[in-house]
Amino acid sequence: MQTIPPQRPFAVVLAAQLAGSLLGGVLLAIAFYYLVGFALLGAGLGMGLLTLQVYAAIIGLALGAALGTALGSRMMQEPGHLGAAIGGAILFGLLVIILSRTVFVGQMGLLSLGLGLAAIFATMIGAVVGFNLPRFTGR
């Protein structure tokens, strides 16, 4: 006998997905940052190590946001697509980074902090949109 999951309002499911996306993204970004730092500590890269750590954190953010979205949705017993969540997180994050580099070349200060936060939130939103895309397209 198959059990039917309870129907929850989509706003509750969306809130769980966004919370999972934020938590998963931040935790995996920090983990990737430190893993790369410890793995390449003796390589003598100097400031290049910091660059690699930042790139690893960006990758960790995208993967963690997608995994956190999937976990939050799984807790609510809602279907979705993990591959589309990873693709959406990467696509939305890259879009903000590319647009910020082309539009605001040379700008620093609070603008760079705002663009960093925009990239984080765009990655989260991309993961949630990608995860729920099969629900709305019927695939």
Secondary structure as UniProt FT lines:
FT   HELIX           10..39
FT   HELIX           41..43
FT   HELIX           47..75
FT   TURN            76..77
FT   HELIX           82..103
FT   TURN            105..106
FT   HELIX           110..137
//
